[in-house]
Amino acid sequence: MNNYRGYGAGGIVGLVFNSLSVGLYGHGEAYDGFRRDDRDYVFTLGHGGLVLGYSYPTKRALHLTGSLKVGGGAVGRARRYNDWDWELDEDDINDAVLVVLPEVGVELNLTHWMRMSATAGYRFVDGFEGITELGKKDLNAPVFGLNFRFGWFGHGR
């Protein structure tokens, strides 16, 4: 994101109907920040909402997959003390945002109850007003994921 390194994690809870999946997702991200007024800051982005997915042909060990996530969230700036210790200050930003994230990838059936996929997509973010270090459109960015799905996927296996 605008040359700031970041990491994130999230999860999805949903139902699978043959090739179609429907669920709810949540995702949080933190990015290396900047220094202002002798303080270190980190950028944060959290969002969650509805996810629709499609995989085909799911009976094959390796197959195509895709999804569309649409959700709401917030982007913020938090004071950073070290890599794992940071907190919001009273004057930190916290803008509400709309996130749309389409992804495509390949999925591998590891067992009848576990799948792994590698995906690539693009995150569109609307509602962020920007700050000196980060512009309005800087949250729009390519995303890459390594995903694990657990559950009962049918197919009589």
C-alpha positions as CSV (number, residue, x, y, z in Angstrom):
1,M,0.0,0.0,0.0
2,N,1.8,3.1,-1.3
3,N,5.2,1.5,-0.5
4,Y,4.2,0.6,3.1
5,R,4.7,-3.1,3.9
6,G,1.8,-4.8,5.6
7,Y,0.3,-8.0,6.9
8,G,-3.2,-9.1,7.5
9,A,-5.4,-12.0,8.6
10,G,-9.0,-12.8,8.4
11,G,-11.7,-15.5,8.3
12,I,-14.9,-16.5,6.6
13,V,-17.8,-18.5,7.9
14,G,-20.2,-19.7,5.3
15,L,-22.1,-22.4,3.4
16,V,-21.1,-24.3,0.3
17,F,-23.7,-25.3,-2.2
18,N,-21.9,-27.5,-4.9
19,S,-19.7,-24.9,-6.7
20,L,-21.2,-21.8,-5.0
21,S,-20.3,-20.5,-1.5
22,V,-22.0,-17.7,0.5
23,G,-20.7,-16.3,3.8
24,L,-19.6,-13.5,6.0
25,Y,-16.0,-12.4,6.3
26,G,-13.8,-10.3,8.5
27,H,-10.3,-9.0,7.8
28,G,-7.7,-6.9,9.6
29,E,-4.5,-5.4,8.3
30,A,-1.6,-3.3,9.7
31,Y,1.0,-1.5,7.7
32,D,4.4,0.0,8.5
33,G,3.8,3.6,9.4
34,F,5.7,6.8,9.6
35,R,7.1,9.2,12.1
36,R,5.4,12.5,13.0
37,D,6.0,14.8,16.0
38,D,8.6,12.3,17.5
39,R,6.0,9.5,17.5
40,D,5.9,6.3,15.4
41,Y,2.6,5.4,13.8
42,V,1.1,2.4,12.0
43,F,-1.8,2.4,9.5
44,T,-4.7,0.0,10.1
45,L,-7.5,-1.3,7.9
46,G,-10.3,-3.5,9.1
47,H,-13.3,-4.6,7.1
48,G,-16.0,-7.2,7.0
49,G,-19.2,-8.1,5.2
50,L,-20.6,-10.5,2.6
51,V,-18.6,-12.9,0.5
52,L,-19.8,-14.8,-2.6
53,G,-17.5,-17.5,-4.1
54,Y,-17.5,-19.9,-7.0
55,S,-15.2,-22.9,-7.6
56,Y,-15.2,-25.1,-10.7
57,P,-14.9,-28.1,-11.3
58,T,-14.7,-28.8,-7.6
59,K,-14.5,-32.6,-8.0
60,R,-11.0,-32.2,-9.6
61,A,-8.0,-32.1,-7.3
62,L,-6.9,-28.7,-8.8
63,H,-9.5,-26.3,-10.0
64,L,-10.3,-22.6,-10.5
65,T,-11.9,-20.5,-7.7
66,G,-13.1,-16.9,-7.4
67,S,-14.8,-14.7,-4.9
68,L,-16.3,-11.2,-4.4
69,K,-16.1,-9.6,-1.0
70,V,-18.2,-6.5,-0.2
71,G,-18.1,-4.9,3.2
72,G,-17.7,-2.0,5.5
73,G,-14.8,-1.1,7.8
74,A,-12.5,1.6,9.0
75,V,-9.0,2.9,8.3
76,G,-7.0,4.3,11.1
77,R,-3.7,5.5,12.3
78,A,-2.4,4.2,15.6
79,R,0.6,5.1,17.8
80,R,3.2,2.4,17.5
81,Y,5.4,1.4,20.4
82,N,6.9,-1.8,18.8
83,D,5.8,-4.4,16.2
84,W,3.2,-5.9,18.5
85,D,2.2,-3.0,20.8
86,W,0.2,-0.1,19.3
87,E,-2.9,1.8,20.4
88,L,-5.2,4.6,19.2
89,D,-4.6,8.1,20.4
90,E,-7.4,10.6,20.7
91,D,-6.3,12.6,17.6
92,D,-5.8,9.5,15.4
93,I,-7.9,9.2,12.2
94,N,-10.7,6.6,11.9
95,D,-12.5,6.9,8.6
96,A,-15.4,4.6,7.7
97,V,-14.8,2.9,4.4
98,L,-16.6,0.7,1.8
99,V,-14.4,-2.2,0.5
100,V,-15.0,-4.2,-2.7
101,L,-12.5,-7.1,-3.3
102,P,-12.7,-9.4,-6.3
103,E,-10.3,-12.4,-6.3
104,V,-9.4,-15.3,-8.6
105,G,-7.1,-18.2,-8.0
106,V,-6.5,-21.9,-8.0
107,E,-7.6,-24.3,-5.3
108,L,-6.3,-27.7,-4.4
109,N,-8.4,-30.4,-2.7
110,L,-6.0,-31.8,0.0
111,T,-8.5,-34.1,1.7
112,H,-12.3,-34.4,1.5
113,W,-12.5,-31.9,4.4
114,M,-9.6,-29.5,3.6
115,R,-8.8,-27.2,0.6
116,M,-5.9,-24.8,0.0
117,S,-5.9,-22.0,-2.5
118,A,-3.7,-19.2,-3.8
119,T,-5.5,-16.1,-4.9
120,A,-4.9,-12.7,-6.4
121,G,-7.2,-9.8,-6.6
122,Y,-7.6,-6.0,-6.3
123,R,-9.0,-4.1,-3.3
124,F,-11.1,-1.0,-4.0
125,V,-11.7,1.3,-1.0
126,D,-14.0,4.2,-1.0
127,G,-14.6,6.7,1.9
128,F,-11.0,7.4,3.0
129,E,-10.3,11.1,3.0
130,G,-6.5,10.8,3.1
131,I,-3.8,12.3,5.2
132,T,-0.4,13.8,4.5
133,E,1.3,10.4,4.3
134,L,-1.5,8.5,2.5
135,G,-3.7,9.7,-0.3
136,K,-7.4,9.0,-0.9
137,K,-6.7,6.2,-3.5
138,D,-3.6,4.7,-1.9
139,L,-5.7,2.0,-0.2
140,N,-6.7,0.7,-3.6
141,A,-4.1,-2.1,-4.1
142,P,-3.4,-5.6,-5.5
143,V,-3.9,-8.3,-2.9
144,F,-2.5,-11.8,-2.7
145,G,-3.7,-14.6,-0.5
146,L,-3.0,-18.1,0.7
147,N,-6.2,-19.6,2.0
148,F,-7.3,-22.7,3.8
149,R,-10.9,-24.0,3.8
150,F,-12.1,-26.6,6.3
151,G,-15.5,-28.3,6.2
152,W,-17.7,-30.9,4.5
153,F,-17.5,-30.4,0.7
154,G,-19.7,-33.3,-0.4
155,H,-19.0,-35.2,-3.6
156,G,-19.5,-38.5,-1.7
157,R,-15.8,-38.8,-0.7
